[in-house]
Amino acid sequence: ALNGEPLTDPAQLKEQIAQLAPGDEIVLTVRQPAQATAETDSGKTDSNKTGAEREVTVTLGENEQGETWLGV
């Protein structure tokens, strides 16, 4: 999700970011893929293995063409 709005495919993320300005802060909600086993060796549930969601706040940058950019 981008700023709380669900996205159905990666192209939507690109389209939404293109409408924003470099320097804007966005909140991405990301979900880690669920793994077959969500239990640790100690028998406790590991939230990182259950497809848990988390929010990440990032500041958009600018690419060489002057366009808004999200990347590493």
Biopython code that builds the backbone (N, CA, C, O; Angstrom):
import numpy as np
from Bio.PDB.StructureBuilder import StructureBuilder

atoms = [
    (1, "ALA", "N", (0.854, -1.178, 0.000)),
    (1, "ALA", "CA", (0.000, 0.000, 0.000)),
    (1, "ALA", "C", (0.895, 1.235, 0.000)),
    (1, "ALA", "O", (2.002, 1.218, 0.538)),
    (2, "LEU", "N", (0.405, 2.285, -0.602)),
    (2, "LEU", "CA", (1.107, 3.565, -0.638)),
    (2, "LEU", "C", (0.243, 4.582, 0.082)),
    (2, "LEU", "O", (-0.875, 4.872, -0.344)),
    (3, "ASN", "N", (0.766, 5.125, 1.178)),
    (3, "ASN", "CA", (0.021, 6.086, 2.000)),
    (3, "ASN", "C", (-1.364, 5.559, 2.371)),
    (3, "ASN", "O", (-2.347, 6.300, 2.365)),
    (4, "GLY", "N", (-1.421, 4.266, 2.693)),
    (4, "GLY", "CA", (-2.666, 3.652, 3.135)),
    (4, "GLY", "C", (-3.588, 3.178, 2.029)),
    (4, "GLY", "O", (-4.599, 2.534, 2.308)),
    (5, "GLU", "N", (-3.264, 3.482, 0.776)),
    (5, "GLU", "CA", (-4.100, 3.063, -0.354)),
    (5, "GLU", "C", (-3.543, 1.769, -0.950)),
    (5, "GLU", "O", (-2.392, 1.740, -1.384)),
    (6, "PRO", "N", (-4.339, 0.704, -0.977)),
    (6, "PRO", "CA", (-3.864, -0.571, -1.523)),
    (6, "PRO", "C", (-3.469, -0.456, -2.999)),
    (6, "PRO", "O", (-4.072, 0.298, -3.763)),
    (7, "LEU", "N", (-2.455, -1.211, -3.373)),
    (7, "LEU", "CA", (-2.006, -1.290, -4.765)),
    (7, "LEU", "C", (-2.230, -2.718, -5.242)),
    (7, "LEU", "O", (-1.978, -3.671, -4.505)),
    (8, "THR", "N", (-2.704, -2.863, -6.475)),
    (8, "THR", "CA", (-2.967, -4.204, -6.990)),
    (8, "THR", "C", (-1.862, -4.732, -7.890)),
    (8, "THR", "O", (-1.788, -5.937, -8.128)),
    (9, "ASP", "N", (-0.994, -3.846, -8.398)),
    (9, "ASP", "CA", (0.142, -4.312, -9.191)),
    (9, "ASP", "C", (1.273, -3.281, -9.134)),
    (9, "ASP", "O", (1.033, -2.120, -8.804)),
    (10, "PRO", "N", (2.502, -3.696, -9.451)),
    (10, "PRO", "CA", (3.655, -2.803, -9.350)),
    (10, "PRO", "C", (3.548, -1.542, -10.218)),
    (10, "PRO", "O", (4.108, -0.505, -9.861)),
    (11, "ALA", "N", (2.850, -1.616, -11.330)),
    (11, "ALA", "CA", (2.709, -0.444, -12.204)),
    (11, "ALA", "C", (1.995, 0.694, -11.481)),
    (11, "ALA", "O", (2.288, 1.864, -11.726)),
    (12, "GLN", "N", (1.066, 0.363, -10.599)),
    (12, "GLN", "CA", (0.357, 1.394, -9.843)),
    (12, "GLN", "C", (1.313, 2.171, -8.951)),
    (12, "GLN", "O", (1.175, 3.386, -8.807)),
    (13, "LEU", "N", (2.271, 1.491, -8.356)),
    (13, "LEU", "CA", (3.246, 2.169, -7.501)),
    (13, "LEU", "C", (4.028, 3.191, -8.319)),
    (13, "LEU", "O", (4.206, 4.331, -7.891)),
    (14, "LYS", "N", (4.487, 2.785, -9.481)),
    (14, "LYS", "CA", (5.242, 3.687, -10.353)),
    (14, "LYS", "C", (4.393, 4.891, -10.757)),
    (14, "LYS", "O", (4.877, 6.023, -10.738)),
    (15, "GLU", "N", (3.145, 4.660, -11.119)),
    (15, "GLU", "CA", (2.250, 5.747, -11.531)),
    (15, "GLU", "C", (1.995, 6.729, -10.391)),
    (15, "GLU", "O", (2.013, 7.943, -10.597)),
    (16, "GLN", "N", (1.759, 6.206, -9.196)),
    (16, "GLN", "CA", (1.480, 7.063, -8.045)),
    (16, "GLN", "C", (2.705, 7.896, -7.666)),
    (16, "GLN", "O", (2.577, 9.080, -7.354)),
    (17, "ILE", "N", (3.875, 7.292, -7.693)),
    (17, "ILE", "CA", (5.100, 8.014, -7.343)),
    (17, "ILE", "C", (5.395, 9.103, -8.358)),
    (17, "ILE", "O", (5.886, 10.170, -7.991)),
    (18, "ALA", "N", (5.105, 8.853, -9.632)),
    (18, "ALA", "CA", (5.352, 9.850, -10.678)),
    (18, "ALA", "C", (4.546, 11.124, -10.450)),
    (18, "ALA", "O", (4.920, 12.186, -10.948)),
    (19, "GLN", "N", (3.448, 11.035, -9.706)),
    (19, "GLN", "CA", (2.604, 12.204, -9.445)),
    (19, "GLN", "C", (3.096, 13.021, -8.247)),
    (19, "GLN", "O", (2.561, 14.093, -7.965)),
    (20, "LEU", "N", (4.106, 12.519, -7.547)),
    (20, "LEU", "CA", (4.625, 13.192, -6.365)),
    (20, "LEU", "C", (5.906, 13.939, -6.712)),
    (20, "LEU", "O", (6.421, 13.817, -7.823)),
    (21, "ALA", "N", (6.414, 14.707, -5.766)),
    (21, "ALA", "CA", (7.606, 15.523, -6.001)),
    (21, "ALA", "C", (8.800, 14.964, -5.231)),
    (21, "ALA", "O", (8.635, 14.377, -4.161)),
    (22, "PRO", "N", (10.011, 15.148, -5.780)),
    (22, "PRO", "CA", (11.198, 14.783, -5.014)),
    (22, "PRO", "C", (11.167, 15.496, -3.660)),
    (22, "PRO", "O", (10.822, 16.675, -3.571)),
    (23, "GLY", "N", (11.529, 14.766, -2.621)),
    (23, "GLY", "CA", (11.500, 15.322, -1.274)),
    (23, "GLY", "C", (10.236, 14.976, -0.510)),
    (23, "GLY", "O", (10.203, 15.100, 0.714)),
    (24, "ASP", "N", (9.180, 14.538, -1.217)),
    (24, "ASP", "CA", (7.950, 14.116, -0.540)),
    (24, "ASP", "C", (8.230, 12.855, 0.273)),
    (24, "ASP", "O", (8.994, 11.988, -0.152)),
    (25, "GLU", "N", (7.608, 12.763, 1.438)),
    (25, "GLU", "CA", (7.676, 11.546, 2.239)),
    (25, "GLU", "C", (6.447, 10.703, 1.949)),
    (25, "GLU", "O", (5.332, 11.216, 1.857)),
    (26, "ILE", "N", (6.668, 9.397, 1.806)),
    (26, "ILE", "CA", (5.559, 8.472, 1.605)),
    (26, "ILE", "C", (5.659, 7.353, 2.635)),
    (26, "ILE", "O", (6.725, 7.102, 3.199)),
    (27, "VAL", "N", (4.539, 6.688, 2.871)),
    (27, "VAL", "CA", (4.518, 5.530, 3.756)),
    (27, "VAL", "C", (4.147, 4.317, 2.909)),
    (27, "VAL", "O", (3.061, 4.254, 2.332)),
    (28, "LEU", "N", (5.059, 3.364, 2.845)),
    (28, "LEU", "CA", (4.809, 2.113, 2.136)),
    (28, "LEU", "C", (4.469, 1.044, 3.161)),
    (28, "LEU", "O", (5.157, 0.897, 4.171)),
    (29, "THR", "N", (3.414, 0.306, 2.898)),
    (29, "THR", "CA", (3.091, -0.854, 3.713)),
    (29, "THR", "C", (3.549, -2.066, 2.923)),
    (29, "THR", "O", (3.048, -2.336, 1.831)),
    (30, "VAL", "N", (4.501, -2.789, 3.481)),
    (30, "VAL", "CA", (5.071, -3.937, 2.779)),
    (30, "VAL", "C", (4.763, -5.209, 3.552)),
    (30, "VAL", "O", (4.686, -5.210, 4.780)),
    (31, "ARG", "N", (4.591, -6.271, 2.816)),
    (31, "ARG", "CA", (4.294, -7.571, 3.421)),
    (31, "ARG", "C", (5.391, -8.532, 3.018)),
    (31, "ARG", "O", (5.683, -8.706, 1.835)),
    (32, "GLN", "N", (5.992, -9.153, 4.015)),
    (32, "GLN", "CA", (6.999, -10.154, 3.729)),
    (32, "GLN", "C", (6.309, -11.435, 3.294)),
    (32, "GLN", "O", (5.263, -11.788, 3.837)),
    (33, "PRO", "N", (6.877, -12.132, 2.325)),
    (33, "PRO", "CA", (6.263, -13.391, 1.896)),
    (33, "PRO", "C", (6.209, -14.377, 3.060)),
    (33, "PRO", "O", (7.155, -14.485, 3.840)),
    (34, "ALA", "N", (5.113, -15.081, 3.166)),
    (34, "ALA", "CA", (4.985, -16.099, 4.212)),
    (34, "ALA", "C", (5.884, -17.275, 3.872)),
    (34, "ALA", "O", (6.026, -17.649, 2.708)),
    (35, "GLN", "N", (6.476, -17.841, 4.880)),
    (35, "GLN", "CA", (7.308, -19.021, 4.696)),
    (35, "GLN", "C", (6.547, -20.237, 5.197)),
    (35, "GLN", "O", (5.584, -20.113, 5.953)),
    (36, "ALA", "N", (6.983, -21.400, 4.775)),
    (36, "ALA", "CA", (6.276, -22.628, 5.130)),
    (36, "ALA", "C", (6.196, -22.830, 6.641)),
    (36, "ALA", "O", (5.183, -23.311, 7.149)),
    (37, "THR", "N", (7.251, -22.466, 7.360)),
    (37, "THR", "CA", (7.267, -22.649, 8.803)),
    (37, "THR", "C", (7.351, -21.300, 9.486)),
    (37, "THR", "O", (8.251, -20.509, 9.206)),
    (38, "ALA", "N", (6.417, -21.040, 10.378)),
    (38, "ALA", "CA", (6.403, -19.775, 11.101)),
    (38, "ALA", "C", (6.782, -19.974, 12.562)),
    (38, "ALA", "O", (6.519, -19.111, 13.400)),
    (39, "GLU", "N", (7.392, -21.099, 12.863)),
    (39, "GLU", "CA", (7.766, -21.388, 14.245)),
    (39, "GLU", "C", (9.278, -21.472, 14.346)),
    (39, "GLU", "O", (9.923, -22.096, 13.503)),
    (40, "THR", "N", (9.853, -20.851, 15.370)),
    (40, "THR", "CA", (11.294, -20.891, 15.567)),
    (40, "THR", "C", (11.682, -22.195, 16.249)),
    (40, "THR", "O", (10.825, -22.982, 16.650)),
    (41, "ASP", "N", (12.985, -22.409, 16.373)),
    (41, "ASP", "CA", (13.472, -23.614, 17.044)),
    (41, "ASP", "C", (12.992, -23.692, 18.489)),
    (41, "ASP", "O", (12.827, -24.785, 19.031)),
    (42, "SER", "N", (12.767, -22.534, 19.116)),
    (42, "SER", "CA", (12.321, -22.523, 20.512)),
    (42, "SER", "C", (10.813, -22.716, 20.637)),
    (42, "SER", "O", (10.287, -22.735, 21.750)),
    (43, "GLY", "N", (10.105, -22.861, 19.506)),
    (43, "GLY", "CA", (8.669, -23.073, 19.536)),
    (43, "GLY", "C", (7.850, -21.804, 19.516)),
    (43, "GLY", "O", (6.620, -21.860, 19.545)),
    (44, "LYS", "N", (8.516, -20.645, 19.466)),
    (44, "LYS", "CA", (7.797, -19.372, 19.419)),
    (44, "LYS", "C", (7.522, -18.995, 17.967)),
    (44, "LYS", "O", (8.284, -19.353, 17.069)),
    (45, "THR", "N", (6.440, -18.277, 17.747)),
    (45, "THR", "CA", (6.119, -17.805, 16.405)),
    (45, "THR", "C", (7.020, -16.637, 16.054)),
    (45, "THR", "O", (7.183, -15.710, 16.848)),
    (46, "ASP", "N", (7.601, -16.680, 14.875)),
    (46, "ASP", "CA", (8.461, -15.602, 14.387)),
    (46, "ASP", "C", (7.640, -14.752, 13.436)),
    (46, "ASP", "O", (7.282, -15.207, 12.349)),
    (47, "SER", "N", (7.332, -13.505, 13.836)),
    (47, "SER", "CA", (6.471, -12.649, 13.015)),
    (47, "SER", "C", (7.093, -12.336, 11.662)),
    (47, "SER", "O", (6.370, -11.982, 10.731)),
    (48, "ASN", "N", (8.411, -12.457, 11.522)),
    (48, "ASN", "CA", (9.052, -12.212, 10.237)),
    (48, "ASN", "C", (8.840, -13.368, 9.268)),
    (48, "ASN", "O", (9.188, -13.258, 8.093)),
    (49, "LYS", "N", (8.282, -14.456, 9.738)),
    (49, "LYS", "CA", (8.075, -15.612, 8.872)),
    (49, "LYS", "C", (6.604, -15.839, 8.559)),
    (49, "LYS", "O", (6.268, -16.831, 7.912)),
    (50, "THR", "N", (5.728, -14.962, 8.993)),
    (50, "THR", "CA", (4.300, -15.196, 8.822)),
    (50, "THR", "C", (3.665, -14.323, 7.755)),
    (50, "THR", "O", (2.440, -14.298, 7.638)),
    (51, "GLY", "N", (4.456, -13.613, 6.979)),
    (51, "GLY", "CA", (3.891, -12.696, 6.005)),
    (51, "GLY", "C", (3.433, -11.410, 6.669)),
    (51, "GLY", "O", (2.511, -10.752, 6.187)),
    (52, "ALA", "N", (4.073, -11.051, 7.769)),
    (52, "ALA", "CA", (3.689, -9.865, 8.536)),
    (52, "ALA", "C", (3.871, -8.596, 7.710)),
    (52, "ALA", "O", (4.765, -8.504, 6.869)),
    (53, "GLU", "N", (3.005, -7.626, 7.969)),
    (53, "GLU", "CA", (3.107, -6.326, 7.310)),
    (53, "GLU", "C", (3.860, -5.360, 8.205)),
    (53, "GLU", "O", (3.826, -5.469, 9.430)),
    (54, "ARG", "N", (4.544, -4.409, 7.573)),
    (54, "ARG", "CA", (5.167, -3.326, 8.320)),
    (54, "ARG", "C", (5.123, -2.074, 7.470)),
    (54, "ARG", "O", (5.040, -2.143, 6.244)),
    (55, "GLU", "N", (5.180, -0.935, 8.128)),
    (55, "GLU", "CA", (5.164, 0.344, 7.424)),
    (55, "GLU", "C", (6.566, 0.923, 7.404)),
    (55, "GLU", "O", (7.295, 0.871, 8.395)),
    (56, "VAL", "N", (6.928, 1.477, 6.256)),
    (56, "VAL", "CA", (8.228, 2.092, 6.073)),
    (56, "VAL", "C", (7.999, 3.491, 5.517)),
    (56, "VAL", "O", (7.323, 3.655, 4.502)),
    (57, "THR", "N", (8.560, 4.500, 6.177)),
    (57, "THR", "CA", (8.467, 5.869, 5.682)),
    (57, "THR", "C", (9.743, 6.182, 4.920)),
    (57, "THR", "O", (10.845, 5.996, 5.438)),
    (58, "VAL", "N", (9.595, 6.660, 3.685)),
    (58, "VAL", "CA", (10.758, 6.997, 2.858)),
    (58, "VAL", "C", (10.566, 8.375, 2.240)),
    (58, "VAL", "O", (9.442, 8.846, 2.064)),
    (59, "THR", "N", (11.683, 9.008, 1.918)),
    (59, "THR", "CA", (11.670, 10.295, 1.229)),
    (59, "THR", "C", (12.040, 10.044, -0.222)),
    (59, "THR", "O", (13.060, 9.417, -0.508)),
    (60, "LEU", "N", (11.214, 10.531, -1.136)),
    (60, "LEU", "CA", (11.453, 10.319, -2.561)),
    (60, "LEU", "C", (12.633, 11.158, -3.031)),
    (60, "LEU", "O", (12.854, 12.273, -2.560)),
    (61, "GLY", "N", (13.381, 10.596, -3.967)),
    (61, "GLY", "CA", (14.520, 11.287, -4.543)),
    (61, "GLY", "C", (14.208, 11.774, -5.943)),
    (61, "GLY", "O", (13.056, 11.788, -6.378)),
    (62, "GLU", "N", (15.262, 12.172, -6.637)),
    (62, "GLU", "CA", (15.138, 12.676, -8.006)),
    (62, "GLU", "C", (16.171, 11.955, -8.863)),
    (62, "GLU", "O", (17.337, 11.859, -8.483)),
    (63, "ASN", "N", (15.741, 11.442, -10.032)),
    (63, "ASN", "CA", (16.692, 10.765, -10.906)),
    (63, "ASN", "C", (17.392, 11.779, -11.811)),
    (63, "ASN", "O", (17.140, 12.979, -11.710)),
    (64, "GLU", "N", (18.261, 11.304, -12.684)),
    (64, "GLU", "CA", (19.042, 12.195, -13.552)),
    (64, "GLU", "C", (18.182, 13.000, -14.516)),
    (64, "GLU", "O", (18.611, 14.050, -14.995)),
    (65, "GLN", "N", (16.976, 12.524, -14.808)),
    (65, "GLN", "CA", (16.068, 13.230, -15.707)),
    (65, "GLN", "C", (15.186, 14.220, -14.947)),
    (65, "GLN", "O", (14.316, 14.857, -15.542)),
    (66, "GLY", "N", (15.403, 14.353, -13.640)),
    (66, "GLY", "CA", (14.615, 15.278, -12.842)),
    (66, "GLY", "C", (13.260, 14.739, -12.434)),
    (66, "GLY", "O", (12.408, 15.495, -11.967)),
    (67, "GLU", "N", (13.046, 13.431, -12.604)),
    (67, "GLU", "CA", (11.771, 12.809, -12.254)),
    (67, "GLU", "C", (11.822, 12.276, -10.824)),
    (67, "GLU", "O", (12.888, 11.935, -10.310)),
    (68, "THR", "N", (10.650, 12.212, -10.193)),
    (68, "THR", "CA", (10.561, 11.638, -8.855)),
    (68, "THR", "C", (10.957, 10.174, -8.918)),
    (68, "THR", "O", (10.602, 9.463, -9.858)),
    (69, "TRP", "N", (11.698, 9.730, -7.906)),
    (69, "TRP", "CA", (12.295, 8.405, -7.963)),
    (69, "TRP", "C", (12.275, 7.742, -6.597)),
    (69, "TRP", "O", (12.512, 8.389, -5.578)),
    (70, "LEU", "N", (11.988, 6.441, -6.584)),
    (70, "LEU", "CA", (12.079, 5.609, -5.389)),
    (70, "LEU", "C", (13.008, 4.471, -5.735)),
    (70, "LEU", "O", (12.722, 3.696, -6.648)),
    (71, "GLY", "N", (14.096, 4.355, -5.036)),
    (71, "GLY", "CA", (15.040, 3.289, -5.345)),
    (71, "GLY", "C", (16.182, 3.262, -4.361)),
    (71, "GLY", "O", (16.253, 4.053, -3.421)),
    (72, "VAL", "N", (17.067, 2.329, -4.609)),
    (72, "VAL", "CA", (18.241, 2.200, -3.750)),
    (72, "VAL", "C", (19.484, 2.325, -4.587)),
    (72, "VAL", "O", (20.594, 2.247, -4.060)),
]
sb = StructureBuilder()
sb.init_structure("model")
sb.init_model(0)
sb.init_chain("A")
sb.init_seg("    ")
for serial, (resi, resn, name, xyz) in enumerate(atoms, 1):
    if name == "N":
        sb.init_residue(resn, " ", resi, " ")
    sb.init_atom(name, np.array(xyz, "f"), 0.0, 1.0, " ", f" {name:<3s}", serial, name[0])
structure = sb.get_structure()
